[in-house]
């Protein structure tokens, strides 16, 4: 079945915005503008920032090269200086599960980022986690993008990106707490809605934005012993359609289908078939922005055991952002809920890897100390584990 779906998904992709990545201070230096031109606050993108990313990290789709070396070769754009930026995240957390335990997570992340156009239609973006959770984090976002193929509103991206980028961008959220449904994995099946390697394409047609993806389906881990990054013969496909119903309301629908070969200890090789459907929405009312996501998922052999029943998972999140115009203060609230029919749920947030459900509520806010330095605090109540986590931290980039 997946072989029949793959050509159709590719056709949708080649009719179909690329992964919207965070603009970085290297872009502000190149154009000599403030970070607030694209962010509200860093790293969340405003409308102009989304357009900048959609243009292939350019102010204008047809702009002439700037800050480049005159090589005398019309086929070569070289920046005078390699566009680099650094992002640093640091936290202090307090865990109130019985006894209060504090933890200085300083730093938590240290990223080196680079990106920009390499021709009028080509651009690249990548970042390397020099340090994440006490270890070398490795490469996450890394892609080449082609804009406006054939003079049409069609963009194609190849490399590493997040499947969920077409709906909501995890890397651009203002909370420390994550969007749990995007990270949820079921049993031993490696596919989720975060980072993948593959091809993504998007197009704007008759008021709709169509996005299609073909991905390996096993994340962005290391290569296998035979130097292959895809650990099986099958590909996964994803599609998303969204439209602004009115200026203040955007609605979207998504679908995902994939397969993975595997075997339980001592058992035969089986194929887990998974599929997902869902919807997402954004409502903007002045200083308020309400985001919502719902996903229904089914896996028929999530632990690759012939004796197990199918696993059915439902989940999503609701997010409220409060960003008063002209204010350096902002507020956030986030509700996460994921429920699985079997004790196979792993949302990779530090909880149990064999749970049936995850449910949490987060509230907090922050202050823009400088355009490239944001301080914030939040509190998360885990409704399943009955404990509370307090987080205070800052994000800066330079």
NUBAPA-998181 format. One record per residue (C-alpha): residue in one letter; x, y, z. Coordinates in Angstrom, 2 decimals. Layout:
NUBAPA-998181
<A,<X,Y,Z>>
...
end
This chain:
NUBAPA-998181
<X,<0.00,0.00,0.00>>
<X,<2.82,2.40,0.88>>
<X,<4.29,1.97,-2.62>>
<X,<0.99,3.06,-4.14>>
<X,<0.76,6.05,-1.81>>
<X,<4.31,7.32,-2.28>>
<X,<3.87,8.52,-5.90>>
<X,<0.62,10.25,-4.97>>
<X,<2.27,11.96,-2.03>>
<X,<5.13,13.10,-4.23>>
<X,<2.66,14.51,-6.73>>
<X,<0.96,16.48,-3.94>>
<X,<4.35,17.69,-2.73>>
<X,<5.36,18.87,-6.17>>
<X,<2.16,20.86,-6.42>>
<X,<2.62,22.19,-2.87>>
<X,<5.71,26.60,2.46>>
<X,<9.00,25.16,3.43>>
<X,<10.03,24.63,7.02>>
<X,<9.81,28.03,8.69>>
<X,<12.97,28.27,10.73>>
<X,<13.91,30.90,13.26>>
<X,<15.53,33.98,11.80>>
<X,<18.93,34.54,13.40>>
<X,<21.08,37.57,14.32>>
<X,<23.23,36.94,11.23>>
<X,<20.23,38.11,9.17>>
<X,<19.79,41.22,11.33>>
<X,<23.48,42.04,10.81>>
<X,<23.24,41.52,7.05>>
<X,<20.21,43.79,6.64>>
<X,<21.11,46.14,9.55>>
<X,<17.70,45.85,11.19>>
<X,<16.38,45.03,14.66>>
<X,<15.37,41.48,15.64>>
<X,<11.85,42.79,16.33>>
<X,<11.30,43.19,12.59>>
<X,<10.78,39.40,12.39>>
<X,<10.12,38.29,15.99>>
<X,<7.49,38.88,18.66>>
<X,<9.37,38.05,20.87>>
<X,<12.41,35.94,19.95>>
<X,<12.14,33.20,18.70>>
<X,<8.43,33.43,17.74>>
<X,<7.97,34.83,14.23>>
<X,<5.57,37.62,13.34>>
<X,<3.93,37.93,9.93>>
<X,<6.96,39.67,8.41>>
<X,<9.29,36.99,9.79>>
<X,<7.16,34.25,8.28>>
<X,<7.32,35.99,4.90>>
<X,<11.11,36.39,5.23>>
<X,<11.52,32.67,5.88>>
<X,<9.10,31.79,3.07>>
<X,<11.15,33.93,0.65>>
<X,<14.17,31.73,1.28>>
<X,<15.65,33.96,4.03>>
<X,<15.37,37.12,1.91>>
<X,<13.52,40.41,2.32>>
<X,<12.32,40.20,-1.27>>
<X,<12.04,37.13,-3.51>>
<X,<13.90,38.90,-6.34>>
<X,<16.44,40.93,-4.37>>
<X,<19.99,41.34,-5.61>>
<X,<22.82,39.77,-3.59>>
<X,<24.21,41.83,-0.73>>
<X,<27.35,41.54,1.40>>
<X,<28.84,39.18,-1.19>>
<X,<32.24,38.96,-2.86>>
<X,<32.45,39.95,-6.53>>
<X,<33.91,36.75,-7.97>>
<X,<33.30,37.68,-11.58>>
<X,<31.24,34.49,-11.91>>
<X,<27.49,34.97,-12.23>>
<X,<26.98,31.39,-11.01>>
<X,<28.71,32.01,-7.67>>
<X,<27.41,34.00,-4.68>>
<X,<29.82,34.05,-1.75>>
<X,<29.15,36.03,1.43>>
<X,<32.01,38.28,2.51>>
<X,<31.66,36.68,5.94>>
<X,<30.11,33.32,6.70>>
<X,<26.72,34.09,8.32>>
<X,<26.95,32.58,11.80>>
<X,<24.98,33.13,14.98>>
<X,<24.88,31.54,18.42>>
<X,<21.84,30.77,20.59>>
<X,<22.15,30.01,24.30>>
<X,<19.39,28.66,26.58>>
<X,<19.83,28.29,30.35>>
<X,<17.38,27.39,33.13>>
<X,<16.92,26.87,36.82>>
<X,<14.23,24.27,37.54>>
<X,<12.54,23.16,40.75>>
<X,<10.75,19.81,40.94>>
<X,<8.00,19.59,43.55>>
<X,<7.24,15.86,43.56>>
<X,<7.30,15.32,47.31>>
<X,<10.58,17.00,48.26>>
<X,<11.51,20.13,46.32>>
<X,<14.65,19.52,44.24>>
<X,<16.39,22.33,42.36>>
<X,<18.56,21.93,39.29>>
<X,<20.83,24.50,37.62>>
<X,<20.50,23.64,33.92>>
<X,<22.96,26.31,32.89>>
<X,<23.52,26.02,30.03>>
<X,<20.94,23.66,28.56>>
<X,<21.47,24.36,24.86>>
<X,<24.21,26.04,22.86>>
<X,<23.55,26.23,19.12>>
<X,<25.56,27.50,16.18>>
<X,<23.27,28.58,13.34>>
<X,<23.87,29.55,9.72>>
<X,<21.70,30.27,6.73>>
<X,<21.00,32.48,3.75>>
<X,<20.54,32.60,-0.03>>
<X,<23.12,31.05,-2.36>>
<X,<21.34,32.19,-5.53>>
<X,<18.12,34.00,-6.42>>
<X,<16.15,30.77,-5.94>>
<X,<18.33,28.64,-3.64>>
<X,<18.92,29.02,0.08>>
<X,<20.15,26.93,3.00>>
<X,<19.69,26.76,6.75>>
<X,<21.37,24.60,9.39>>
<X,<22.17,24.55,13.05>>
<X,<24.42,22.37,15.16>>
<X,<23.83,21.72,18.83>>
<X,<27.30,22.11,20.31>>
<X,<25.84,21.34,23.71>>
<X,<22.47,19.90,24.68>>
<X,<21.61,18.41,28.06>>
<X,<25.28,17.91,28.88>>
<X,<26.24,16.25,25.59>>
<X,<27.07,17.14,22.00>>
<X,<23.61,17.41,20.49>>
<X,<24.42,17.09,16.80>>
<X,<22.77,18.44,13.68>>
<X,<19.01,19.06,13.70>>
<X,<17.56,21.47,11.10>>
<X,<19.68,21.21,7.94>>
<X,<18.20,21.77,4.50>>
<X,<18.46,23.24,1.01>>
<X,<15.41,25.05,-0.31>>
<X,<14.37,25.99,-3.85>>
<X,<11.85,28.83,-4.14>>
<X,<9.27,29.65,-6.81>>
<X,<10.04,26.78,-9.15>>
<X,<9.05,27.61,-12.71>>
<X,<7.96,31.07,-11.59>>
<X,<5.11,29.53,-9.61>>
<X,<4.44,29.70,-5.82>>
<X,<6.05,26.29,-5.37>>
<X,<8.91,25.67,-2.89>>
<X,<10.79,22.40,-2.39>>
<X,<13.02,21.55,0.58>>
<X,<15.31,18.56,1.04>>
<X,<17.22,17.64,4.19>>
<X,<16.34,17.44,7.89>>
<X,<13.23,19.23,9.17>>
<X,<10.30,18.64,11.50>>
<X,<7.17,16.98,10.17>>
<X,<5.08,19.26,12.40>>
<X,<6.54,22.45,10.84>>
<X,<3.57,22.66,8.49>>
<X,<1.27,22.98,11.54>>
<X,<3.17,24.56,14.46>>
<X,<6.92,25.06,14.83>>
<X,<8.27,23.47,18.01>>
<X,<11.58,25.34,17.71>>
<X,<9.75,28.69,17.77>>
<X,<7.51,28.13,20.79>>
<X,<7.77,30.50,23.76>>
<X,<7.30,27.82,26.45>>
<X,<9.93,25.49,27.85>>
<X,<7.20,22.83,27.98>>
<X,<6.88,21.00,24.68>>
<X,<3.96,20.05,22.42>>
<X,<3.59,16.48,23.71>>
<X,<1.55,15.04,20.83>>
<X,<4.32,15.84,18.35>>
<X,<6.87,13.90,20.43>>
<X,<4.62,10.92,21.19>>
<X,<5.98,7.52,20.15>>
<X,<4.02,4.29,20.45>>
<X,<5.71,1.08,21.53>>
<X,<8.87,0.38,19.52>>
<X,<7.70,2.33,16.46>>
<X,<10.24,5.19,15.93>>
<X,<8.01,7.56,13.91>>
<X,<6.66,10.73,15.46>>
<X,<5.92,14.26,14.22>>
<X,<9.31,15.82,15.00>>
<X,<12.60,15.57,13.10>>
<X,<12.89,13.50,9.93>>
<X,<15.03,13.26,6.82>>
<X,<13.31,13.62,3.50>>
<X,<11.69,15.90,0.98>>
<X,<9.05,18.55,1.61>>
<X,<7.29,20.80,-0.86>>
<X,<4.59,23.39,-0.55>>
<X,<2.47,25.59,-2.77>>
<X,<-0.17,28.29,-2.42>>
<X,<-3.14,27.55,-4.67>>
<X,<-6.55,29.27,-4.77>>
<X,<-6.20,30.54,-1.21>>
<X,<-5.00,27.23,0.26>>
<X,<-1.49,26.19,1.30>>
<X,<-0.70,22.56,0.44>>
<X,<2.26,20.79,2.03>>
<X,<3.49,17.29,1.22>>
<X,<6.38,15.27,2.65>>
<X,<8.11,11.95,2.00>>
<X,<10.38,10.94,4.90>>
<X,<12.42,7.98,6.12>>
<X,<10.14,7.51,9.12>>
<X,<12.83,6.69,11.72>>
<X,<13.98,10.12,12.91>>
<X,<17.48,11.56,12.58>>
<X,<19.56,9.02,14.48>>
<X,<22.94,7.65,13.43>>
<X,<23.47,5.43,10.40>>
<X,<23.15,1.66,10.67>>
<X,<26.17,-0.65,10.49>>
<X,<25.81,-0.80,6.70>>
<X,<25.96,3.04,6.48>>
<X,<22.26,3.58,5.81>>
<X,<20.24,6.31,7.51>>
<X,<16.89,4.68,6.72>>
<X,<16.82,1.43,8.69>>
<X,<14.16,-0.26,6.53>>
<X,<12.77,-0.41,3.00>>
<X,<9.62,1.67,3.58>>
<X,<8.90,5.42,3.38>>
<X,<6.32,7.49,5.26>>
<X,<4.14,10.23,3.76>>
<X,<2.54,13.33,5.28>>
<X,<0.11,15.89,3.88>>
<X,<-1.34,19.12,5.24>>
<X,<-3.81,21.67,3.86>>
<X,<-4.51,25.01,5.53>>
<X,<-6.43,28.18,4.77>>
<X,<-7.33,31.46,6.42>>
<X,<-11.13,31.32,6.69>>
<X,<-11.20,34.95,7.79>>
<X,<-8.15,37.14,8.56>>
<X,<-8.30,36.19,12.26>>
<X,<-8.93,32.44,11.82>>
<X,<-6.75,29.78,10.18>>
<X,<-7.81,26.13,9.91>>
<X,<-5.79,23.12,8.80>>
<X,<-6.14,19.35,8.33>>
<X,<-3.38,16.73,8.21>>
<X,<-2.84,13.09,7.31>>
<X,<0.10,10.73,7.82>>
<X,<0.72,7.14,6.82>>
<X,<3.77,5.00,7.41>>
<X,<5.16,1.51,7.88>>
<X,<8.10,0.10,9.81>>
<X,<9.59,-3.41,9.84>>
<X,<10.69,-4.91,13.14>>
<X,<10.67,-8.00,15.30>>
<X,<9.93,-8.70,18.95>>
<X,<12.64,-10.72,20.79>>
<X,<12.53,-14.24,19.38>>
<X,<9.64,-13.42,17.06>>
<X,<9.23,-13.11,13.29>>
<X,<9.66,-9.85,11.37>>
<X,<6.39,-7.90,11.24>>
<X,<5.34,-4.63,9.67>>
<X,<3.71,-1.98,11.84>>
<X,<1.32,0.17,9.80>>
<X,<0.46,3.50,11.35>>
<X,<-1.79,6.29,10.23>>
<X,<-2.73,9.67,11.67>>
<X,<-5.37,12.27,10.93>>
<X,<-5.88,15.57,12.67>>
<X,<-6.74,19.23,12.61>>
<X,<-5.12,22.47,13.73>>
<X,<-6.30,26.04,14.13>>
<X,<-5.11,29.52,15.02>>
<X,<-7.39,32.33,16.21>>
<X,<-5.96,35.83,16.62>>
<X,<-7.91,38.48,18.50>>
<X,<-5.78,41.56,19.09>>
<X,<-3.18,40.73,21.72>>
<X,<-4.52,37.18,22.11>>
<X,<-3.54,34.19,20.00>>
<X,<-5.15,30.79,20.54>>
<X,<-3.58,27.72,18.89>>
<X,<-5.03,24.23,18.88>>
<X,<-3.95,20.81,17.60>>
<X,<-5.70,17.40,17.57>>
<X,<-4.24,14.10,16.30>>
<X,<-5.78,10.62,16.10>>
<X,<-3.27,7.79,15.53>>
<X,<-3.50,4.01,15.10>>
<X,<-0.68,1.40,15.03>>
<X,<-1.47,-2.27,14.33>>
<X,<1.84,-3.80,15.59>>
<X,<3.56,-1.08,17.67>>
<X,<5.87,-3.55,19.49>>
<X,<6.16,-5.84,16.43>>
<X,<4.42,-8.64,18.30>>
<X,<1.80,-10.74,16.51>>
<X,<-0.16,-11.24,19.73>>
<X,<-0.78,-7.60,20.61>>
<X,<-3.94,-5.62,19.81>>
<X,<-3.77,-2.41,17.80>>
<X,<-2.87,0.75,19.71>>
<X,<-5.18,3.76,19.37>>
<X,<-3.84,7.16,20.44>>
<X,<-5.63,10.50,20.71>>
<X,<-4.11,13.76,21.80>>
<X,<-3.37,17.36,21.20>>
<X,<-2.76,20.70,22.82>>
<X,<-4.32,24.11,23.34>>
<X,<-2.05,27.13,23.62>>
<X,<-2.84,30.73,24.57>>
<X,<-0.35,33.55,23.88>>
<X,<-0.86,37.07,25.24>>
<X,<1.37,39.69,23.59>>
<X,<0.14,43.26,24.18>>
<X,<1.22,45.63,21.38>>
<X,<4.17,47.77,22.38>>
<X,<4.76,45.84,25.61>>
<X,<7.92,43.94,26.48>>
<X,<5.88,41.55,28.64>>
<X,<4.01,38.48,27.37>>
<X,<2.05,35.59,28.84>>
<X,<1.60,31.92,27.87>>
<X,<-0.65,29.00,28.79>>
<X,<-0.41,25.46,27.42>>
<X,<-2.54,22.34,27.95>>
<X,<-1.24,18.94,26.75>>
<X,<-3.17,15.67,26.66>>
<X,<-2.22,12.35,25.01>>
<X,<-4.06,9.07,25.68>>
<X,<-3.14,5.59,24.36>>
<X,<-5.32,2.47,24.51>>
<X,<-2.31,0.43,25.73>>
<X,<0.56,1.19,28.14>>
<X,<2.88,1.93,25.21>>
<X,<3.00,5.72,25.21>>
<X,<6.34,7.52,25.39>>
<X,<6.16,11.30,24.93>>
<X,<9.91,11.60,25.65>>
<X,<9.43,14.35,28.22>>
<X,<11.12,12.63,31.13>>
<X,<8.06,10.61,32.15>>
<X,<7.37,6.89,32.08>>
<X,<8.03,5.16,28.76>>
<X,<5.16,2.71,29.22>>
<X,<2.26,4.94,30.18>>
<X,<-1.28,5.13,28.83>>
<X,<-1.65,8.89,29.11>>
<X,<0.11,12.19,29.56>>
<X,<-1.70,15.31,30.76>>
<X,<-0.24,18.62,31.89>>
<X,<-1.06,22.30,32.32>>
<X,<1.50,25.10,31.97>>
<X,<1.27,28.82,32.70>>
<X,<3.85,31.58,32.72>>
<X,<5.26,34.60,31.02>>
<X,<8.36,36.53,30.15>>
<X,<10.03,39.86,29.56>>
<X,<12.13,41.12,26.65>>
<X,<15.25,42.41,28.43>>
<X,<16.93,43.14,25.10>>
<X,<15.71,42.35,21.60>>
<X,<17.98,39.31,21.63>>
<X,<17.60,38.38,25.31>>
<X,<14.34,37.04,26.74>>
<X,<13.84,36.09,30.39>>
<X,<10.85,33.99,31.46>>
<X,<9.31,31.74,34.04>>
<X,<6.61,29.09,33.98>>
<X,<5.02,26.43,36.13>>
<X,<3.84,23.05,34.84>>
<X,<1.50,20.73,36.67>>
<X,<1.70,17.08,35.60>>
<X,<-1.86,15.90,36.18>>
<X,<-0.92,12.21,35.88>>
<X,<2.18,12.12,38.07>>
<X,<0.72,14.72,40.49>>
<X,<3.84,16.85,40.65>>
<X,<4.78,20.41,39.74>>
<X,<7.82,21.79,37.95>>
<X,<8.93,25.44,38.15>>
<X,<11.17,26.77,35.37>>
<X,<13.06,30.07,35.21>>
<X,<15.44,30.84,32.40>>
<X,<16.61,32.96,29.53>>
<X,<17.18,32.68,25.80>>
<X,<19.73,34.84,24.02>>
<X,<21.23,34.92,20.54>>
<X,<24.09,36.94,19.11>>
end
